[in-house]
Amino acid sequence: MKNRILNKLREYAYFIWLVTLVFAAIFVTYYYDINKKNQIFLLQKTFKNSYLNKTIQSITSKLNPRYVIINYKVQEGDTYESILKNLEFPISEKKQILKTLQKEKEIKYLKQNKQIYFKLDKKDNIKVIEFKVEINKKKELYFWRDKDQTKFNSKIIEKQLTKVIVFKEGVIENSLYNAAVRLNIRPNTIIEFARLYGFQVDFQRDIWKGDSFQIIYEQFENQDGSVIENGDIIYAKLNTQGNNLNLYKFKLKNNEIDYFDENGISVKKTLMKTPINGARLSSPFGKRKHPILGFTKMHTGTDFAAPTGTPIMASGDGIVTRAQWCGGGGNCVKIKHNSVYQTVYAHMSKFGRGIKRGVRVKQGQIIGYVGSTGLSTGPHLHYEVIENGRKVNSQKLKLPSGRTLKGKQRKEFEVNRIKVDVLKSELIVRTN
């Protein structure tokens, strides 16, 4: 009896094992078949997509974009008329744009290297749907078509620039300019630094190897961190032979910006000591044998030898009374500063932009460039100072000191000076 039960159990177990094996075989076969079909489907889909992609690429590669972008950098001598003439869109569009531009005072004069942007829609007929003209590094004038497409609207857009305060210090080995360039200080800031000290320092004869300088200035950066332009100098220090000359920026009541020493005395005088940087005194004021005419005569100015193209600055505020050919003086500019002083700049290679008779100029403004026009043996600036109608030695001229801050303004300046000194200390720690 016991053996019979055992045999029955063995038969059931064998039967269950056999059924399980059959189901397993069916499942494996079904799964393999499904998986195979999925693989085939995916492979077919891939082939179809590849074909479709190739077809789309083939078609779209032959299509022209609907919108065309034109970016133009203004070159020397460009006018709006000459720029539009060379662009490929309808004459009617060019006339409308030119008419629109002529109404805007902010961009009346084109400046070299300024950017102009156009966006064209080529659907149906080519139309300019928007354009921009750079006013300066911080602003641009934006134009767009109104709803009826008949005219352009405009507005000034402020560029998104970040103001960064920069501190630099260096030792002068050869020249201030070279030392500053090694520190990646932009040329316009170097020129402004030299202009501020130009009232009391002759950079050719008063600067020696080993002298040092410090400068704190504003720097405006784009969203990608690239420097767009430098702003005002906040603080400057020049150490010449152990003598510290400190200058602090200070805003006066009428929003005029001036620079003062630690005693609240303005650095600004009527005229700068020298209207050119990096030049060598080649011929002083006084009697000399003329290098071309060959006889001794009075040299009524001071000559500064410098490479052709070196910028020449107005030594003071004033009105241009002459900007023309002056015979032996070649291209020359004459400026009337006030009822007492006039200055003359001769032998220029060319005049500064916009410099002509009747134009008002600011101290430090570029009025021309060094050349060798007229009776000249080499590139240099002949500089004259006229005091009460008489030509005087510019290098011995004693000019009155600038204004001195008093009362409430002096207190405000002292607070500002302390803040700048604290800022300088923080920047020194940060850079070390």
C-alpha positions as CSV (number, residue, x, y, z in Angstrom):
1,M,0.0,0.0,0.0
2,K,2.8,2.4,0.9
3,N,4.7,1.6,-2.3
4,R,1.6,2.3,-4.4
5,I,1.2,5.8,-2.8
6,L,4.8,6.6,-3.5
7,N,4.5,5.5,-7.1
8,K,1.4,7.7,-7.5
9,L,3.3,10.7,-6.1
10,R,6.2,10.1,-8.4
11,E,3.8,10.1,-11.4
12,Y,2.2,13.4,-10.3
13,A,5.6,15.0,-9.8
14,Y,6.7,13.9,-13.2
15,F,3.5,15.2,-14.7
16,I,3.9,18.6,-13.0
17,W,7.5,18.9,-14.1
18,L,6.5,18.0,-17.7
19,V,3.7,20.6,-17.8
20,T,6.1,23.3,-16.3
21,L,8.7,22.4,-18.9
22,V,6.1,22.8,-21.8
23,F,4.9,26.2,-20.5
24,A,8.5,27.4,-20.1
25,A,9.3,26.4,-23.7
26,I,6.1,28.2,-24.9
27,F,7.0,31.4,-22.9
28,V,10.6,31.5,-24.1
29,T,9.5,31.0,-27.7
30,Y,6.8,33.7,-27.4
31,Y,9.2,36.2,-25.7
32,Y,11.9,35.6,-28.3
33,D,9.3,36.2,-31.1
34,I,8.0,39.4,-29.6
35,N,11.5,40.7,-28.9
36,K,12.5,39.8,-32.5
37,K,9.5,41.7,-33.8
38,N,10.4,44.7,-31.6
39,Q,14.0,44.7,-32.9
40,I,12.8,44.6,-36.5
41,F,10.3,47.4,-35.9
42,L,12.9,49.6,-34.3
43,L,15.3,48.9,-37.1
44,Q,12.7,49.7,-39.7
45,K,11.9,52.9,-37.8
46,T,15.5,53.9,-37.7
47,F,15.8,53.4,-41.5
48,K,12.7,55.4,-42.0
49,N,14.0,58.3,-39.8
50,S,17.3,58.2,-41.5
51,Y,15.7,58.5,-44.9
52,L,13.3,61.2,-43.6
53,N,16.2,63.2,-42.1
54,K,18.2,63.0,-45.3
55,T,15.2,64.2,-47.3
56,I,14.5,67.1,-44.9
57,Q,18.2,68.1,-44.9
58,S,18.2,67.9,-48.7
59,I,15.2,70.2,-49.0
60,T,16.1,72.7,-46.3
61,S,19.7,73.1,-47.4
62,K,18.3,74.6,-50.6
63,L,16.1,77.1,-48.8
64,N,17.1,80.7,-48.1
65,P,16.4,82.0,-44.6
66,R,13.5,84.4,-44.2
67,Y,15.3,86.8,-42.0
68,V,18.7,88.3,-42.8
69,I,20.9,90.0,-40.2
70,I,23.4,92.7,-41.3
71,N,26.0,94.0,-38.8
72,Y,28.1,96.9,-40.0
73,K,31.1,98.7,-38.3
74,V,31.4,102.3,-39.3
75,Q,34.6,103.1,-41.2
76,E,36.4,106.4,-41.5
77,G,34.7,108.7,-44.0
78,D,31.4,106.8,-43.9
79,T,28.0,108.6,-44.2
80,Y,24.6,107.1,-43.8
81,E,24.1,107.6,-47.6
82,S,27.3,105.7,-48.5
83,I,26.5,102.8,-46.0
84,L,22.9,102.3,-47.3
85,K,24.0,102.5,-50.9
86,N,26.1,99.4,-50.5
87,L,23.4,97.3,-48.8
88,E,21.2,95.0,-50.8
89,F,17.6,96.0,-50.2
90,P,15.1,98.2,-52.1
91,I,15.8,101.9,-52.8
92,S,12.4,102.8,-51.2
93,E,13.5,101.2,-47.9
94,K,16.8,103.0,-48.0
95,K,15.1,106.4,-48.5
96,Q,12.7,105.7,-45.6
97,I,15.5,104.7,-43.3
98,L,17.6,107.7,-44.3
99,K,14.7,110.0,-43.7
100,T,14.2,108.4,-40.3
101,L,17.8,108.7,-39.3
102,Q,18.0,112.4,-40.3
103,K,15.4,113.2,-37.6
104,E,17.5,111.8,-34.7
105,K,19.9,114.3,-33.0
106,E,21.6,111.6,-30.9
107,I,23.1,110.0,-34.0
108,K,23.5,113.0,-36.3
109,Y,27.2,112.5,-36.6
110,L,28.7,109.1,-37.5
111,K,31.7,108.0,-35.5
112,Q,34.3,105.5,-36.6
113,N,33.9,101.9,-35.2
114,K,30.3,102.4,-34.1
115,Q,27.9,99.5,-34.9
116,I,24.8,99.6,-37.1
117,Y,22.4,96.6,-37.2
118,F,19.7,95.7,-39.7
119,K,17.1,92.9,-39.6
120,L,15.5,92.2,-43.0
121,D,12.3,90.2,-43.8
122,K,12.6,88.5,-47.2
123,K,9.0,87.3,-47.4
124,D,7.0,88.7,-50.3
125,N,9.2,91.8,-50.7
126,I,12.4,92.6,-48.8
127,K,11.6,94.9,-45.8
128,V,13.7,96.2,-43.0
129,I,11.7,95.3,-39.9
130,E,14.1,96.7,-37.3
131,F,17.5,98.4,-37.1
132,K,19.8,99.8,-34.4
133,V,22.5,102.5,-34.3
134,E,25.0,102.6,-31.5
135,I,25.1,106.0,-29.8
136,N,28.0,105.1,-27.5
137,K,29.3,102.0,-25.7
138,K,26.4,102.3,-23.2
139,K,23.4,103.2,-25.4
140,E,21.9,102.4,-28.8
141,L,19.0,103.8,-30.7
142,Y,16.5,101.1,-31.6
143,F,14.0,101.5,-34.6
144,W,11.1,99.2,-35.4
145,R,8.1,99.3,-37.8
146,D,4.7,100.4,-36.5
147,K,1.6,98.3,-36.9
148,D,0.6,99.7,-40.3
149,Q,4.2,99.2,-41.6
150,T,4.4,102.8,-42.9
151,K,7.0,104.3,-40.6
152,F,9.5,103.5,-37.8
153,N,9.2,104.1,-34.1
154,S,12.3,104.6,-32.0
155,K,13.6,104.5,-28.5
156,I,17.0,104.6,-26.7
157,I,18.0,101.4,-25.1
158,E,20.5,101.2,-22.3
159,K,22.9,98.3,-22.7
160,Q,23.2,95.9,-19.8
161,L,26.7,96.8,-18.5
162,T,28.1,96.0,-15.1
163,K,30.3,98.6,-13.4
164,V,33.4,97.1,-11.9
165,I,35.9,99.1,-9.7
166,V,39.5,98.3,-10.7
167,F,42.7,98.9,-8.8
168,K,46.2,98.9,-10.5
169,E,49.6,99.8,-9.3
170,G,53.0,99.7,-11.0
171,V,56.6,100.8,-11.2
172,I,57.8,103.0,-14.1
173,E,60.8,101.4,-15.8
174,N,60.7,103.2,-19.2
175,S,57.6,105.3,-19.4
176,L,54.3,105.7,-17.7
177,Y,52.5,104.6,-20.8
178,N,54.5,101.3,-21.2
179,A,54.1,100.6,-17.5
180,A,50.3,101.0,-17.7
181,V,50.0,99.0,-20.8
182,R,51.8,96.1,-19.1
183,L,49.0,96.2,-16.5
184,N,46.3,96.1,-19.2
185,I,45.1,99.6,-18.5
186,R,43.3,100.9,-21.6
187,P,44.9,103.8,-23.5
188,N,42.0,106.3,-22.8
189,T,42.5,105.8,-19.0
190,I,46.3,106.3,-19.4
191,I,45.8,109.5,-21.3
192,E,43.3,110.8,-18.7
193,F,45.8,109.9,-15.9
194,A,48.5,111.9,-17.7
195,R,46.2,114.8,-18.4
196,L,45.3,115.1,-14.7
197,Y,49.0,115.3,-13.7
198,G,49.9,117.4,-16.8
199,F,49.3,120.6,-14.8
200,Q,52.1,119.9,-12.4
201,V,54.3,117.2,-14.0
202,D,56.3,117.1,-17.2
203,F,56.3,113.4,-18.0
204,Q,59.5,113.8,-20.1
205,R,61.7,115.5,-17.5
206,D,60.0,114.9,-14.1
207,I,59.6,111.1,-14.2
208,W,62.5,108.8,-13.4
209,K,63.0,105.1,-13.4
210,G,61.7,103.6,-10.2
211,D,58.9,106.1,-9.8
212,S,55.5,104.4,-9.1
213,F,51.8,105.0,-9.5
214,Q,48.4,103.7,-8.2
215,I,45.0,104.2,-9.9
216,I,41.4,103.2,-9.1
217,Y,39.0,103.6,-12.0
218,E,35.6,102.4,-13.2
219,Q,35.3,99.6,-15.8
220,F,32.1,98.7,-17.7
221,E,31.8,95.0,-18.7
222,N,29.3,93.2,-20.9
223,Q,27.3,90.2,-19.9
224,D,30.1,87.9,-21.1
225,G,32.7,89.7,-19.0
226,S,34.4,91.5,-21.8
227,V,35.4,95.2,-21.1
228,I,33.3,97.6,-23.1
229,E,34.9,100.8,-21.9
230,N,36.5,102.5,-18.9
231,G,34.7,105.1,-16.8
232,D,36.1,107.8,-14.5
233,I,39.3,107.7,-12.5
234,I,38.2,107.6,-8.9
235,Y,41.7,108.0,-7.3
236,A,45.2,108.4,-8.6
237,K,48.6,108.6,-7.0
238,L,51.9,109.4,-8.6
239,N,55.2,109.0,-6.6
240,T,58.1,110.9,-8.2
241,Q,61.4,110.8,-6.3
242,G,59.7,110.1,-3.0
243,N,57.1,112.9,-3.5
244,N,53.5,111.6,-3.4
245,L,50.9,113.4,-5.5
246,N,47.4,112.2,-4.6
247,L,44.3,113.1,-6.6
248,Y,40.6,112.4,-5.6
249,K,37.6,112.6,-7.9
250,F,34.9,114.9,-6.4
251,K,31.5,115.9,-7.9
252,L,30.6,119.6,-7.4
253,K,27.1,121.0,-7.0
254,N,26.5,121.5,-10.8
255,N,27.5,117.9,-11.4
256,E,30.8,119.0,-12.7
257,I,33.6,116.6,-11.9
258,D,37.0,117.8,-10.8
259,Y,40.0,116.4,-9.1
260,F,41.5,117.6,-5.8
261,D,44.6,116.8,-3.7
262,E,44.3,115.7,-0.1
263,N,44.1,119.4,1.0
264,G,41.0,120.1,-1.2
265,I,42.9,122.1,-3.8
266,S,41.9,121.5,-7.5
267,V,44.6,120.1,-9.8
268,K,43.1,122.0,-12.7
269,K,44.8,125.2,-13.9
270,T,44.2,127.4,-16.8
271,L,46.6,125.6,-19.1
272,M,48.3,122.2,-19.0
273,K,52.1,122.2,-18.7
274,T,52.5,120.1,-21.8
275,P,49.8,119.4,-24.4
276,I,51.4,116.1,-25.5
277,N,52.4,112.9,-23.8
278,G,55.6,110.8,-24.3
279,A,57.3,113.6,-26.3
280,R,60.9,114.9,-26.0
281,L,61.7,118.6,-25.6
282,S,63.7,119.1,-28.8
283,S,64.0,122.8,-29.0
284,P,63.3,125.3,-26.1
285,F,61.9,128.8,-26.2
286,G,64.5,131.5,-27.2
287,K,67.0,132.5,-29.9
288,R,68.4,129.7,-32.1
289,K,69.7,129.0,-35.5
290,H,66.8,128.0,-37.7
291,P,67.4,124.4,-38.9
292,I,66.0,125.2,-42.4
293,L,66.4,128.9,-43.0
294,G,70.0,128.8,-41.6
295,F,70.0,132.1,-39.7
296,T,69.6,132.9,-36.0
297,K,66.1,134.1,-35.0
298,M,63.8,134.0,-32.0
299,H,62.1,130.7,-31.5
300,T,58.8,131.8,-30.0
301,G,57.5,128.4,-28.9
302,T,58.6,125.1,-27.5
303,D,59.2,122.0,-29.8
304,F,58.3,118.5,-28.7
305,A,59.6,115.7,-30.8
306,A,57.3,112.7,-31.1
307,P,56.3,110.0,-33.6
308,T,53.9,111.0,-36.4
309,G,50.3,110.5,-35.3
310,T,50.9,111.1,-31.6
311,P,47.7,112.9,-30.3
312,I,48.0,116.6,-29.4
313,M,45.6,117.9,-26.7
314,A,44.1,121.3,-26.1
315,S,46.0,122.7,-23.1
316,G,42.9,124.4,-21.9
317,D,39.2,125.1,-22.5
318,G,38.5,127.6,-25.3
319,I,37.3,128.4,-28.8
320,V,39.3,127.4,-32.0
321,T,40.1,130.6,-33.9
322,R,42.2,129.0,-36.6
323,A,42.4,125.4,-38.0
324,Q,44.1,125.7,-41.4
325,W,47.4,125.8,-43.3
326,C,49.7,128.4,-41.7
327,G,52.6,128.6,-44.1
328,G,55.8,127.6,-42.4
329,G,53.8,126.2,-39.5
330,G,52.0,123.7,-41.8
331,N,48.7,122.5,-40.4
332,C,48.1,124.5,-37.3
333,V,45.4,125.2,-34.7
334,K,45.0,128.4,-32.6
335,I,42.8,128.4,-29.5
336,K,41.6,131.4,-27.5
337,H,41.2,130.4,-23.8
338,N,40.1,133.6,-22.2
339,S,40.9,137.3,-22.4
340,V,44.5,136.6,-21.3
341,Y,45.7,133.4,-22.9
342,Q,45.9,131.9,-26.4
343,T,47.8,128.8,-27.6
344,V,49.1,127.7,-31.0
345,Y,49.9,124.1,-32.2
346,A,51.8,123.7,-35.5
347,H,53.2,121.2,-38.0
348,M,50.3,118.8,-37.5
349,S,49.9,115.8,-39.8
350,K,46.1,116.2,-39.6
351,F,43.4,117.9,-37.5
352,G,41.3,116.1,-34.8
353,R,37.8,115.1,-35.7
354,G,35.4,118.1,-35.9
355,I,38.2,120.6,-35.2
356,K,37.5,123.8,-37.2
357,R,37.1,127.5,-36.6
358,G,34.5,128.5,-34.1
359,V,34.3,125.1,-32.3
360,R,34.5,125.1,-28.5
361,V,37.0,122.6,-27.1
362,K,37.7,121.1,-23.7
363,Q,41.0,120.8,-21.9
364,G,42.6,117.6,-22.8
365,Q,40.5,117.1,-26.0
366,I,42.5,115.8,-29.0
367,I,42.7,118.7,-31.6
368,G,45.3,117.1,-33.9
369,Y,48.2,114.7,-34.5
370,V,51.9,115.2,-34.7
371,G,53.4,115.6,-38.1
372,S,56.1,117.4,-40.1
373,T,54.1,119.8,-42.3
374,G,55.4,123.3,-43.3
375,L,59.0,124.2,-42.5
376,S,60.0,121.2,-40.5
377,T,62.9,118.7,-40.4
378,G,61.0,115.9,-38.7
379,P,57.8,115.1,-36.8
380,H,57.3,117.3,-33.8
381,L,54.8,119.7,-32.2
382,H,55.6,123.5,-32.1
383,Y,53.7,124.8,-29.1
384,E,53.2,128.5,-28.4
385,V,51.6,130.3,-25.4
386,I,50.4,133.9,-26.0
387,E,49.8,136.0,-22.8
388,N,48.1,139.3,-23.3
389,G,49.2,139.4,-26.9
390,R,52.9,138.5,-26.2
391,K,54.5,135.1,-26.8
392,V,56.0,133.7,-23.6
393,N,57.9,130.6,-22.5
394,S,55.3,127.9,-21.8
395,Q,57.7,126.0,-19.6
396,K,58.3,128.9,-17.2
397,L,54.8,130.1,-17.2
398,K,53.4,130.3,-13.6
399,L,49.7,129.8,-13.6
400,P,47.4,130.3,-10.6
401,S,46.4,127.3,-8.6
402,G,43.0,125.8,-9.1
403,R,40.0,126.4,-6.8
404,T,40.1,125.4,-3.1
405,L,37.2,123.7,-1.5
406,K,35.8,125.5,1.6
407,G,33.0,125.2,4.1
408,K,30.3,122.6,3.5
409,Q,32.0,121.4,0.2
410,R,35.3,120.8,2.0
411,K,33.5,118.7,4.7
412,E,31.8,116.7,1.9
413,F,35.1,116.2,0.2
414,E,36.8,115.0,3.4
415,V,34.1,112.3,3.9
416,N,34.5,111.3,0.2
417,R,38.3,111.2,0.6
418,I,38.1,108.9,3.7
419,K,35.7,106.5,1.8
420,V,38.1,106.4,-1.2
421,D,41.1,105.7,1.2
422,V,39.1,102.8,2.8
423,L,38.2,101.5,-0.7
424,K,41.8,101.6,-1.7
425,S,42.9,99.6,1.4
426,E,40.2,96.9,0.6
427,L,41.3,96.7,-3.0
428,I,44.9,96.3,-2.1
429,V,44.1,93.4,0.3
430,R,41.9,91.8,-2.4
431,T,44.5,91.9,-5.1
432,N,47.4,90.6,-2.9
